[in-house]
Each structure stands twice: as C-alpha cells, then as structure tokens.
C-alpha cells in the first residue's frame, strides 16, 4: 500500500471560513469558530484521513493589515504556516470577491518558493449567483496560476469532498505522520484554553476579546477518569475583570459551564473546570504569553 501524507495550509482573510473548513475536513471541532474576526491565534492542525492519505491541516490566523505586536506575530505565523506546507489553499469569500486584503495575499503568494502548489477555494458560494462566481474565478485565475479551483460552502459541506479528494491525491508519498486516531497535535491544555476563549468571545461582544487570553494553568487527572482543569483568564485592564465576572459572577459562571460542556464532549469524559480572572496590563508584550498561544514573540517586532 502506498501511503501519502502532507501539510495543507488554509490561508485567507479573517472570517473567510478557514476554521469551519478545517472542522468540516477533520469531522471534529478542532479549530474554534466564532463570528468575530482574528480568533484563531495558534497554528492548530487537524488531521483527516482520506483513503490512504493523511491530510494535516494547518489552520493559520487570518491575514490582515497588522497594527499591534500581537497582530504582527499572528500574520507572521500565518505566512510561516503557508511557507512550511506542502499545499496551500487560499480561501476567498464569494460575496466579498477580490478585496484589498485578497490582493495583498495574492502578492504575498508570488513571493513564496517556486513550485509551491496553491489551490483556490471560493467559499460561501450559496450567497451569490453562478455568473458572479464564474467571473470571480476567472478574475482570480488571471491574477495567479492556481493549481485547481474549487467552489465550496464550508458551512454546508458543498464541494468539500471534492477538495479533500484532490488534496489526498496531491500530497507527497510518505508514511503517515500521526496515529490514525489523533485529530489534533495541539496539546490538550491549549485546545481546552481555546475552547474557553471561544465562549468568552461569543459571550462578550465588546472590544474585550482581543484584550484577553486564556491559559490552562493546571491539569490534574483523577482516579475516577475525570480531570480537574484550572484556567486563568488574563485581561489587560481592571475594568475588564468586572465585565468577565458579570453581576454576582453570573457571566463567568455561564462561560465556565459552556466551556466545560464543550471540553467534556471533545474529550468524552467528565471535567471539573475552574476559572480565575487576573489583570495583567501588558500581557500582549510578554514573550511567555505568546509561546502559550503557539506564536513567536520575536515575529511581533
């Protein structure tokens, strides 16, 4: 049997649907999905099996114009993920078309090493009419020599099987790189922290989510098969602490319950989750916080 395995980087603007597509490909919730942009910070890899091929998805942060140190580190991580991958899939939103951000990404693709295979996936195709789609596909293929073009809806699953089949044929011949039953190589502590951060992001719609981070401080396995997880939510201002806690602690209680339920579903066992909120004014300038998120602090320079 000839086995294949390769890394696939999904790149695109924030909210293009990269996390949704990763989850659809892998068949499990690995990357956090929210409606706020820039929620994926670490290069989470989901592993999918297609025939004799193992597809390892590198879910990169969205590519946007960076303003702060954290933004710059996220953009550097995205391009780093693309440069290291065997195949790159550029995800474009059908209804938004060729934005200024998309033009910048295509310029960036031109700077990658020659011979790098790049596919185009036009996502959210259910939002536009066929003639618009065809014109968009032609426009993009005129700008860059894509190896293949796919029309998909990551949310509904249209076209995803075709994309996965093509990727399975295109990744290099190689032994499998992960055990068959492993769906994410990110340490469980980080996945649990991401799940809690997702619940915070969904619950708190103000600017706050970009000013906070979650870390799993302790993970204790118990004899009855359950686990105790202690997490710290770092916020950058004292006023933010009150927002996260809510009136009489109601907000953090609801967030804790939602996060615990999701972590339990993911791990398939009982979890005891304890959340604490701490103020760290300059957490975005601390190297340690970056390595917790799988980012390189130096990339933010």
MARPA-178682 format. One record per residue (C-alpha): residue number from 1; residue in three letters; x negated, z, y. Coordinates in Angstrom, 1 decimal, m for minus. Layout:
N
{NUM ala {X Z Y}}
...
# end
This chain:
301
{1 unk {0.0 0.0 0.0}}
{2 unk {m1.4 m0.9 3.4}}
{3 unk {m0.6 1.8 5.9}}
{4 unk {m0.6 1.4 9.7}}
{5 unk {m0.8 4.0 12.5}}
{6 unk {m1.2 3.8 16.2}}
{7 unk {m0.6 5.4 19.5}}
{8 unk {2.1 4.0 21.8}}
{9 unk {2.2 4.9 25.5}}
{10 unk {5.5 4.7 27.2}}
{11 unk {4.9 4.2 30.9}}
{12 unk {7.2 3.7 33.9}}
{13 unk {8.6 5.3 37.0}}
{14 unk {10.1 8.8 36.8}}
{15 unk {13.6 8.8 35.2}}
{16 unk {13.1 5.3 33.6}}
{17 unk {14.1 6.8 30.3}}
{18 unk {10.8 7.5 28.6}}
{19 unk {11.7 10.9 27.2}}
{20 unk {15.1 9.6 26.0}}
{21 unk {13.4 6.7 24.2}}
{22 unk {10.8 9.0 22.6}}
{23 unk {13.6 11.2 21.3}}
{24 unk {15.6 8.2 20.1}}
{25 unk {12.5 6.7 18.3}}
{26 unk {11.5 10.0 16.7}}
{27 unk {15.0 11.1 15.9}}
{28 unk {14.5 14.6 17.2}}
{29 unk {14.3 16.2 20.6}}
{30 unk {10.6 16.5 21.4}}
{31 unk {10.4 15.4 25.0}}
{32 unk {12.5 17.3 27.4}}
{33 unk {15.2 15.2 29.0}}
{34 unk {16.7 16.2 32.4}}
{35 unk {18.2 14.3 35.3}}
{36 unk {15.6 15.5 37.7}}
{37 unk {12.5 13.3 38.1}}
{38 unk {9.0 14.3 37.1}}
{39 unk {10.0 16.7 34.4}}
{40 unk {7.5 15.6 31.7}}
{41 unk {4.2 17.1 32.5}}
{42 unk {2.2 17.1 29.3}}
{43 unk {1.5 14.1 27.1}}
{44 unk {3.9 15.0 24.4}}
{45 unk {3.5 13.0 21.2}}
{46 unk {6.4 12.3 18.9}}
{47 unk {5.7 10.9 15.5}}
{48 unk {8.0 8.3 13.9}}
{49 unk {7.8 6.7 10.5}}
{50 unk {8.9 3.0 10.2}}
{51 unk {8.2 1.6 6.8}}
{52 unk {4.5 2.1 6.0}}
{53 unk {3.7 2.5 9.7}}
{54 unk {3.3 5.7 11.6}}
{55 unk {4.1 5.4 15.3}}
{56 unk {2.7 8.1 17.6}}
{57 unk {4.5 8.2 21.0}}
{58 unk {2.6 9.4 24.0}}
{59 unk {5.3 10.3 26.5}}
{60 unk {3.5 10.1 29.8}}
{61 unk {4.6 11.6 33.1}}
{62 unk {6.4 9.1 35.3}}
{63 unk {4.2 7.1 37.6}}
{64 unk {4.9 7.7 41.2}}
{65 unk {3.0 8.0 44.5}}
{66 unk {1.2 11.3 44.2}}
{67 unk {1.3 13.8 47.1}}
{68 unk {0.1 17.1 45.8}}
{69 unk {m2.6 18.2 43.4}}
{70 unk {m0.1 18.6 40.5}}
{71 unk {1.3 15.1 41.2}}
{72 unk {m2.2 13.6 41.1}}
{73 unk {m3.0 15.3 37.8}}
{74 unk {0.3 14.1 36.3}}
{75 unk {m0.4 10.5 37.4}}
{76 unk {m4.0 10.6 36.1}}
{77 unk {m2.6 11.9 32.7}}
{78 unk {m0.1 9.0 32.6}}
{79 unk {m2.8 6.4 33.1}}
{80 unk {m5.1 8.2 30.8}}
{81 unk {m2.4 8.1 28.1}}
{82 unk {m2.0 4.4 28.6}}
{83 unk {m5.7 3.6 28.5}}
{84 unk {m6.1 5.5 25.2}}
{85 unk {m3.1 3.9 23.5}}
{86 unk {m3.1 1.0 21.0}}
{87 unk {0.1 m0.4 22.6}}
{88 unk {1.7 0.2 25.9}}
{89 unk {5.4 m0.1 26.5}}
{90 unk {6.4 m0.5 30.2}}
{91 unk {10.0 0.8 30.7}}
{92 unk {12.0 m0.6 33.6}}
{93 unk {15.5 0.3 34.6}}
{94 unk {17.7 m2.8 34.5}}
{95 unk {19.8 m1.8 37.5}}
{96 unk {16.9 m0.9 39.8}}
{97 unk {14.8 m4.0 39.0}}
{98 unk {11.4 m4.6 40.5}}
{99 unk {10.9 m1.6 42.8}}
{100 unk {7.8 m0.9 44.9}}
{101 unk {6.8 1.6 42.2}}
{102 unk {7.1 m1.0 39.4}}
{103 unk {5.0 m3.4 41.4}}
{104 unk {2.3 m0.7 41.7}}
{105 unk {2.4 m0.1 37.9}}
{106 unk {2.0 m3.8 37.2}}
{107 unk {m1.0 m3.9 39.5}}
{108 unk {m2.4 m0.9 37.5}}
{109 unk {m1.8 m2.7 34.2}}
{110 unk {m4.0 m5.6 35.4}}
{111 unk {m6.9 m3.1 35.7}}
{112 unk {m6.7 m2.0 32.0}}
{113 unk {m9.2 m3.3 29.5}}
{114 unk {m8.6 m6.9 28.4}}
{115 unk {m6.7 m7.5 25.2}}
{116 unk {m4.6 m4.4 25.6}}
{117 unk {m1.1 m5.1 24.1}}
{118 unk {1.7 m4.4 26.6}}
{119 unk {5.4 m4.8 25.8}}
{120 unk {8.2 m4.8 28.3}}
{121 unk {11.3 m2.8 27.6}}
{122 unk {14.2 m3.3 30.1}}
{123 unk {16.3 m0.1 29.7}}
{124 unk {19.9 0.8 30.7}}
{125 unk {21.0 m2.8 30.0}}
{126 unk {24.6 m1.7 29.9}}
{127 unk {24.5 m1.3 33.7}}
{128 unk {24.0 m4.9 34.6}}
{129 unk {25.4 m8.4 33.7}}
{130 unk {23.5 m10.8 31.4}}
{131 unk {22.4 m13.3 34.2}}
{132 unk {20.8 m10.4 36.2}}
{133 unk {18.9 m9.3 33.0}}
{134 unk {17.6 m12.7 32.3}}
{135 unk {16.4 m13.2 35.9}}
{136 unk {14.7 m9.8 35.9}}
{137 unk {13.0 m10.6 32.5}}
{138 unk {11.7 m13.9 33.9}}
{139 unk {10.5 m12.3 37.1}}
{140 unk {8.6 m9.6 35.3}}
{141 unk {7.0 m12.0 32.8}}
{142 unk {5.9 m14.2 35.6}}
{143 unk {4.1 m11.2 37.1}}
{144 unk {2.4 m10.1 33.9}}
{145 unk {1.7 m11.6 30.4}}
{146 unk {3.8 m9.2 28.3}}
{147 unk {3.3 m9.5 24.5}}
{148 unk {7.0 m9.2 24.0}}
{149 unk {10.2 m8.3 25.9}}
{150 unk {13.0 m6.0 24.6}}
{151 unk {16.4 m5.3 26.1}}
{152 unk {17.4 m1.8 25.2}}
{153 unk {19.6 1.2 26.0}}
{154 unk {17.6 4.3 25.0}}
{155 unk {20.6 6.5 25.5}}
{156 unk {23.0 4.5 23.3}}
{157 unk {20.4 3.2 20.9}}
{158 unk {20.9 m0.6 21.6}}
{159 unk {17.8 m2.6 20.8}}
{160 unk {15.7 0.4 19.9}}
{161 unk {15.4 m0.6 16.2}}
{162 unk {14.0 m4.0 17.1}}
{163 unk {11.4 m2.4 19.4}}
{164 unk {10.4 0.1 16.7}}
{165 unk {10.2 m2.6 14.0}}
{166 unk {7.9 m4.7 16.3}}
{167 unk {5.7 m1.7 17.1}}
{168 unk {5.4 m0.9 13.4}}
{169 unk {4.1 m4.5 12.8}}
{170 unk {1.7 m4.4 15.7}}
{171 unk {m0.1 m1.0 15.3}}
{172 unk {m3.5 m1.3 13.6}}
{173 unk {m4.1 m0.8 9.9}}
{174 unk {m5.1 2.8 9.5}}
{175 unk {m4.4 5.9 7.3}}
{176 unk {m1.6 8.0 8.7}}
{177 unk {m2.9 10.4 11.3}}
{178 unk {m0.3 13.1 10.9}}
{179 unk {1.5 14.7 7.9}}
{180 unk {4.8 12.8 7.3}}
{181 unk {7.0 15.8 8.2}}
{182 unk {5.3 16.5 11.5}}
{183 unk {7.2 15.3 14.6}}
{184 unk {5.1 16.6 17.5}}
{185 unk {1.5 17.5 17.8}}
{186 unk {2.0 19.7 20.9}}
{187 unk {1.5 23.3 20.0}}
{188 unk {4.9 25.0 19.3}}
{189 unk {4.1 27.5 22.1}}
{190 unk {4.1 24.7 24.6}}
{191 unk {7.2 23.0 23.2}}
{192 unk {9.1 26.3 23.5}}
{193 unk {7.9 26.7 27.1}}
{194 unk {9.0 23.1 27.9}}
{195 unk {12.5 23.9 26.4}}
{196 unk {12.9 26.9 28.7}}
{197 unk {11.6 24.9 31.7}}
{198 unk {14.2 22.3 30.9}}
{199 unk {17.0 24.9 31.0}}
{200 unk {15.7 26.2 34.3}}
{201 unk {15.6 22.7 35.8}}
{202 unk {19.1 21.9 34.7}}
{203 unk {20.5 25.2 36.0}}
{204 unk {18.7 25.3 39.3}}
{205 unk {19.3 22.1 41.2}}
{206 unk {17.4 23.1 44.3}}
{207 unk {13.8 22.1 45.0}}
{208 unk {12.8 25.1 43.0}}
{209 unk {12.0 23.5 39.6}}
{210 unk {8.8 21.8 40.9}}
{211 unk {7.7 25.2 42.2}}
{212 unk {7.8 26.9 38.8}}
{213 unk {6.1 26.7 35.4}}
{214 unk {6.8 28.5 32.1}}
{215 unk {4.1 29.8 29.8}}
{216 unk {4.6 31.3 26.3}}
{217 unk {2.5 34.5 26.5}}
{218 unk {3.1 35.9 23.0}}
{219 unk {4.4 34.5 19.8}}
{220 unk {4.9 37.1 17.0}}
{221 unk {6.0 36.1 13.5}}
{222 unk {8.2 38.7 11.9}}
{223 unk {8.6 39.6 8.2}}
{224 unk {12.3 38.5 8.1}}
{225 unk {11.2 34.9 9.0}}
{226 unk {12.3 35.2 12.7}}
{227 unk {9.9 35.1 15.6}}
{228 unk {9.6 37.0 18.9}}
{229 unk {8.6 34.8 21.8}}
{230 unk {7.7 36.3 25.2}}
{231 unk {7.6 33.8 28.1}}
{232 unk {6.6 34.1 31.7}}
{233 unk {8.3 32.0 34.4}}
{234 unk {5.8 31.6 37.3}}
{235 unk {7.3 30.9 40.7}}
{236 unk {5.4 30.4 43.9}}
{237 unk {7.5 32.5 46.3}}
{238 unk {9.2 35.9 46.2}}
{239 unk {12.5 34.3 47.3}}
{240 unk {12.4 32.0 44.3}}
{241 unk {12.3 35.0 42.0}}
{242 unk {15.8 36.1 43.1}}
{243 unk {17.1 32.6 42.6}}
{244 unk {15.8 32.5 39.0}}
{245 unk {17.1 36.0 38.2}}
{246 unk {20.5 35.4 39.8}}
{247 unk {23.1 38.0 40.7}}
{248 unk {22.6 41.1 38.4}}
{249 unk {20.3 38.9 36.3}}
{250 unk {23.1 36.6 35.2}}
{251 unk {21.1 33.3 35.8}}
{252 unk {18.1 34.3 33.8}}
{253 unk {20.3 35.7 31.0}}
{254 unk {22.2 32.3 30.8}}
{255 unk {18.9 30.4 30.8}}
{256 unk {17.5 32.6 28.1}}
{257 unk {20.5 32.1 25.9}}
{258 unk {20.5 28.3 26.3}}
{259 unk {16.7 28.1 25.7}}
{260 unk {16.8 30.4 22.7}}
{261 unk {19.6 28.3 21.1}}
{262 unk {17.6 25.1 21.5}}
{263 unk {14.3 26.6 20.2}}
{264 unk {16.2 28.0 17.2}}
{265 unk {17.7 24.6 16.5}}
{266 unk {14.3 23.0 16.8}}
{267 unk {12.6 25.5 14.5}}
{268 unk {15.5 26.0 12.2}}
{269 unk {15.3 29.8 12.3}}
{270 unk {16.2 32.9 14.3}}
{271 unk {14.3 33.5 17.6}}
{272 unk {14.1 36.6 19.8}}
{273 unk {13.3 35.2 23.3}}
{274 unk {12.2 37.5 26.2}}
{275 unk {11.8 36.0 29.7}}
{276 unk {9.9 37.6 32.6}}
{277 unk {9.7 36.2 36.2}}
{278 unk {6.4 36.6 38.1}}
{279 unk {5.4 35.4 41.5}}
{280 unk {2.0 33.6 41.7}}
{281 unk {1.8 32.0 45.1}}
{282 unk {m0.9 29.5 44.2}}
{283 unk {m0.2 28.7 40.6}}
{284 unk {m0.4 24.9 41.4}}
{285 unk {m4.1 25.5 42.3}}
{286 unk {m5.1 27.4 39.2}}
{287 unk {m7.0 25.5 36.5}}
{288 unk {m5.6 27.7 33.8}}
{289 unk {m2.0 26.7 34.5}}
{290 unk {m3.0 23.0 34.2}}
{291 unk {m4.6 23.4 30.8}}
{292 unk {m1.4 25.2 29.7}}
{293 unk {0.5 22.0 30.6}}
{294 unk {m2.0 19.7 28.9}}
{295 unk {m3.3 18.4 32.2}}
{296 unk {m6.8 18.2 33.6}}
{297 unk {m7.2 20.3 36.7}}
{298 unk {m10.0 18.0 37.9}}
{299 unk {m7.7 15.0 37.8}}
{300 unk {m5.8 16.5 40.8}}
{301 unk {m8.8 16.1 43.1}}
# end
